[in-house]
Amino acid sequence: MRRHFFRIPPLTRFIALPVAAAAIAAITPLSAAAQGAAPAAVSISLSAQPLGQALNELARQAGLQVFYAPGLVAGRSAPALSGRMTAREALDRLLAGSGIAASIEGGSVVLRRRAEAGPAATLPEVHVTGEAEREDRWGPATGFVARQSATATKTDTPILETPQSVSVVTRAEMDAQQAQTVRATLRFVPGVAISDDADNRLDSISSRGFALDQYLDGLKALAGTWSVPKIEPYLLERVEVLKGPASVLYGQASPGGVLNLVSKRAGPDTVRDVQLQYGSHASKEASFDIGGAVNDDKTLSARVVGLVRDSDSEVDFNREKRIAIAPSLTWQPSADTRVTLLADYLHDPAGGFWNLLPYQGTVLPNPYGRIDRSFYTGDPGYEHFDRTQYSLGYAAEHRVNEHVTLRQNMRFRHIDLDYRAVQGLDLRADNRTLNRQAYTADENLDTFALDTQAEFRFSTGPVAHKLLTGVDYQHVNWLNFTRFGNAPTLDILAPVYGQYIPMPGVFQNTHQRQRQTGLYAQDEMAWERLRLQVGVRKDWARADTDNYVARNVTHQRDDASTGRVGLLYLFDNGLAPYLSYATSFVPQGGTTFDGTPFQPTKGKQTEIGIKYQPPGTDMLLTAAAYDLRQTNVGTPDPQHPNASVQTGEVRSRGVELSAVANLTNQLKLRASLSHLDSEITRTNTAAQLGNQLANMPAEQAALWLDYSFRDERLRGLSVGGGVRRIGSSYATNANTQLVPGATVFDAALRYDFGVADTRLRGLKLALNVANLFDKQYISVCSAVGCRYGLGRAVTVTMGYSW
C-alpha cells in the first residue's frame, strides 16, 4: 500500500417552557431542572437580556424550577451576571429594582410582586412534572428526548427554538433497539431513507431525496470513493440529522442536510460498562465503556470505549470482522475552560461485499424462481475488503467573560483501503447465466479539518443577540488506484466458485488535493418570545487532480455564498411555529465538452413548520412542510452525446411528522410519518422528465414503544417493539422498475437482575429481534441489480455496569 502524508498547512437547554395559560393568574414552569437544587454557589454566566430570557438561562445553569404569572416580567431587562454565586444571590441581582420578589424552597422558585409577598399571598395550585436535567449538547440526554442539538446552530439553542427540522437519536434509544450500524440508528426517524441491507462497506443514508453528508463531532467526515470513514455506533452518544441545506454553517453540503455523529467523550461522571453479545449468523461481540474523573478535584477525566466483533453474514461465504477503540481525555480546570482530546482507531479486516442480485429473480419474475437472500454473486477466493482508519483531534472551549466564548475543533484522519470484488451484473437471455466484472481499489486518504468559532452575547435595546462567527478549513490528500475489467460468468443454478480471474486493467490512477476555506456568521436574536435567526457564509473551494492514466492535470476553482434565515415564535401554550429559508452548494468535478469546469450544484429550501412541547411534559412533537430544489444538475449534452451540461433541476417537496417522548418514567415513544414528492423538473433526457428520484420511498411511517414494568411481580422487565413501513420506490431515475414497499416489525425484551436481587445490581440481559417475521423485501436497487433488506436478526446481550 502506498503511503503519502501531507504537511498540515497554516491555520489561514435548555428549553424555555412556555406559559401554561392565557389568564394572568396562571403560573408557568420555565424549566424541568433538578428538584431540590443545592444552595451551594455555582458558576453563572448571563448576558444582558430580557428578564424572562435571563430567568430561563439561570434556571438551566443553576438547576432550578421557576414559576411566575404571565406579564410579570414583560418589558423588563436583566443585567449581565458572571462568576460563582448562589441561586439566591443571582436572583437578587437579576430582580434588583424590578419590584419582583423571589422565594426559594428546595429547587423551586416562585416570583410575585413585592406587594403580594406577605404571608397572606397565595398562588393557584400548580402540578409540575419532569426530571432533573441540565443537558450538554455534546453529552447524554434523558431517555429518548434530547432538548439541545450540537448540529443545528453550533450553539446551545434549544431544539424547540431552532427554525429548521432536526432529529436526535439518543444513546438510550440506540441501546433499546441495539442498532448495529449508523444507518440502523435512523430506522425510525422521519424523512430519512436508508439501505437496510447486508452490505456494510458504506452507510447509504438520504434525507428529503438527497444523500446526507456525514460529520463527526461537527467536523466533516472527508472521504474518497471507498475510503469513507466508518463509525461504530457503540462509540456514539448521539446521532443527529439537520434536514435541508446547511451550508451556512458547514460549507459544501448536500441539500438534503447534515448527519452529525456525536462521540462519547470523557467527563467527571463515572461510566463502567461491559457487554457480551451473541446473535444470528454466529455473531460474537465484546464491548466496554470505562471512564470518569482521574483526580480528586475532577478537573481531569478519561474515557475509553472499545469493541471487537466477528460474524458470519446472511450472504454465503462472507464474514465481517471489526476492532474499534476510542479514547478521550478532558481537562476542565474551571467552569470557563474545557479541552477534550479525541482519538479513534478502527480496523475492518472483512468489511463488506458487493453482492447485487439481478432483477430477474428479485423484483422481476424468473422462470427458475426467486433468488435466495443468501446467494453470493462474487468469488470467495477473490473478495476482499480491508479498511484501516485512525484519527486524532480536539475540542476546545474557553469563556473569556459573560459576553465572549471561543471554541476550536480539529481532527486529522488517515484511511487505508484495500478492496477486491467480483461484481454481479445482469442475467443473460437464459435467465441463469450471470454476467460479472472484476474490480479492485487501492486508496490512501489523509484529511484535516479545523473549525474556529467566536460567540458573542449582547443586547441592543430589548433584543438579545447570540452572534456566532467562524472560519473553517478542510484539506484532503487522496491517492486512488483502481482496476476494472470482465470476470467469468456464474451459473446461478449451479454456481462454480474459484474460477481463474485475470488481473483487470488499470481504470483509475489519480492523486487529488482538495482545499476549502469558509467564513461564516450567524446571529440568533430574541425579543420576548420572538426568535429570528440570520446566517451568511462565503466559501472558497479548490481541487487539483493528477490523472496518471490520461496524463493530465486538472484544476477546479469554486467560490460560493450561502445563507439561512429563520423566524420562530414561542407561544404560551407550548407551540412554536416557524418559517425558514436556506441554501447550499456542492462542487462538481469534470468539464463540459468545451472544457469549461462544472459549476457547483445549488440547493435552496423553504420550510414551514410547528414544534410543540406541552408544558410539564418531556416530549417534542413536530410537523414540517418543505420545498427543496437543486439546480445546476448534470444532464446529457444534446449536441455532444458523451458530454454533459448543467441545465438539470430536481425538486423535492414533502411533509414530515414526528413525536418523541418520555411519556412516563416507564413508557418511551418515537413515532414518525413522512411523505416525499420528488421530481426531475429539468433534464435533456426526455424519458426522465417528471420522474421520481430513484430509491426514494414516497411514504414512510414508523413507531417504537418501550415500556418498563413497575408491578411487583414484573419489576425489572422491559419490553419494546416497533413497526416500520417503507413505501414503494423506483429502481432508477428512468422509473421503469417499481420496487415494492414493505412492512417490518422489530421487538425487544430486557431484564434488570438488580431489581430482584440487589446483589446482582448492574447485571442486565437483553433480547432484540429485528425483522421479527423475517419479511423478505427489496431494500435498494441500481441500474444493474438489487439487494434484499436484512432478514430476521436475533441478538442476545449480557451487560454489567458498576
C-alpha positions, 0 to 999 in steps of 0.5 A: 500500500502506498503511503503519502502524508501531507504537511498540515498547512497554516491555520489561514437547554435548555428549553424555555417552557412556555406559559401554561395559560392565557389568564394572568393568574396562571403560573408557568414552569420555565424549566424541568431542572433538578428538584431540590437544587443545592444552595451551594454557589455555582458558576453563572454566566448571563448576558444582558437580556430580557428578564424572562430570557435571563430567568430561563438561562439561570434556571438551566445553569443553576438547576432550578424550577421557576414559576411566575404569572404571565406579564410579570416580567414583560418589558423588563431587562436583566443585567449581565451576571458572571462568576460563582454565586448562589441561586439566591444571590443571582436572583437578587441581582437579576430582580434588583429594582424590578419590584419582583420578589423571589422565594426559594424552597428546595429547587423551586422558585416562585416570583410575585410582586413585592406587594403580594409577598406577605404571608397572606399571598397565595398562588393557584395550585400548580402540578409540575412534572419532569426530571432533573436535567441540565443537558450538554449538547455534546453529552447524554440526554434523558431517555429518548428526548434530547432538548439541545442539538450540537448540529443545528446552530453550533450553539446551545439553542434549544431544539424547540427554538431552532427554525429548521427540522432536526432529529436526535437519536439518543444513546438510550434509544440506540441501546433499546433497539441495539442498532448495529450500524449508523444507518440502523440508528435512523430506522425510525426517524422521519424523512430519512431513507436508508439501505437496510441491507447486508452490505456494510462497506458504506452507510447509504443514508438520504434525507428529503431525496438527497444523500446526507453528508456525514460529520463527526463531532461537527467536523466533516467526515472527508472521504474518497470513493471507498475510503469513507470513514466508518463509525461504530455506533457503540462509540456514539452518544448521539446521532443527529440529522439537520434536514435541508441545506446547511451550508451556512454553517458547514460549507459544501453540503448536500441539500438534503442536510447534515448527519452529525455523529456525536462521540462519547467523550470523557467527563467527571461522571463515572461510566463502567460498562461491559457487554457480551453479545451473541446473535444470528449468523454466529455473531460474537461481540465484546464491548466496554465503556470505562471512564470518569474523573482521574483526580480528586478535584475532577478537573481531569477525566478519561474515557475509553470505549472499545469493541471487537466483533466477528460474524458470519453474514446472511450472504454465503461465504462472507464474514465481517470482522471489526476492532474499534477503540476510542479514547478521550481525555478532558481537562476542565480546570474551571467552569470557563475552560474545557479541552477534550482530546479525541482519538479513534482507531478502527480496523475492518479486516472483512468489511463488506461485499458487493453482492447485487442480485439481478432483477430477474429473480428479485423484483422481476419474475424468473422462470427458475424462481426467486433468488435466495437472500443468501446467494453470493454473486462474487468469488470467495477466493477473490473478495476482499475488503480491508479498511484501516482508519485512525484519527486524532483531534480536539475540542476546545472551549474557553469563556473569556467573560459573560459576553465572549466564548471561543471554541476550536475543533480539529481532527486529522484522519488517515484511511487505508483501503484495500478492496477486491470484488467480483461484481454481479451484473445482469442475467443473460437471455437464459435467465441463469447465466450471470454476467460479472466484472472484476474490480479492485481499489487501492486508496490512501486518504489523509484529511484535516479539518479545523473549525474556529468559532467566536460567540458573542452575547449582547443586547441592543435595546430589548433584543438579545443577540447570540452572534456566532462567527467562524472560519473553517478549513478542510484539506484532503490528500487522496491517492486512488488506484483502481482496476476494472475489467470482465470476470467469468460468468456464474451459473446461478443454478449451479454456481462454480466458485474459484474460477481463474480471474485475470488481473483487470486493467488499470481504470483509475490512477489519480492523486487529488488535493482538495482545499476549502476555506469558509467564513461564516456568521450567524446571529440568533436574536430574541425579543420576548418570545420572538426568535429570528435567526440570520446566517451568511457564509462565503466559501472558497473551494479548490481541487487539483487532480493528477490523472496518471492514466490520461496524463493530465492535470486538472484544476477546479476553482469554486467560490460560493455564498450561502445563507439561512434565515429563520423566524420562530415564535414561542407561544404560551401554550407550548407551540412554536411555529416557524418559517425558514429559508436556506441554501447550499452548494456542492462542487462538481468535478469534470468539464463540459465538452468545451472544457469549461469546469462544472459549476457547483450544484445549488440547493435552496429550501423553504420550510414551514413548520410547528414544534410543540412541547406541552408544558410539564411534559418531556416530549417534542412533537413536530410537523414540517412542510418543505420545498427543496430544489437543486439546480445546476444538475448534470444532464446529457449534452444534446449536441455532444452525446458523451458530454454533459451540461448543467441545465438539470433541476430536481425538486423535492417537496414533502411533509414530515411528522414526528413525536418523541417522548418520555411519556412516563418514567416507564413508557418511551415513544418515537413515532414518525410519518413522512411523505416525499414528492420528488421530481426531475423538473429539468433534464435533456433526457426526455424519458426522465422528465417528471420522474421520481428520484430513484430509491426514494420511498414516497411514504414512510411511517414508523413507531417504537414503544418501550415500556418498563414494568413497575408491578411487583411481580414484573419489576425489572422487565422491559419490553419494546417493539416497533413497526416500520413501513417503507413505501414503494420506490423506483429502481432508477431515475428512468422509473421503469422498475417499481420496487415494492414497499414493505412492512417490518416489525422489530421487538425487544425484551430486557431484564434488570437482575438488580431489581430482584436481587440487589446483589446482582445490581448492574447485571442486565440481559437483553433480547432484540429481534429485528425483522421479527417475521423475517419479511423478505423485501427489496431494500435498494436497487441500481441500474444493474441489480438489487439487494434484499433488506436484512432478514430476521436478526436475533441478538442476545446481550449480557451487560454489567455496569458498576 
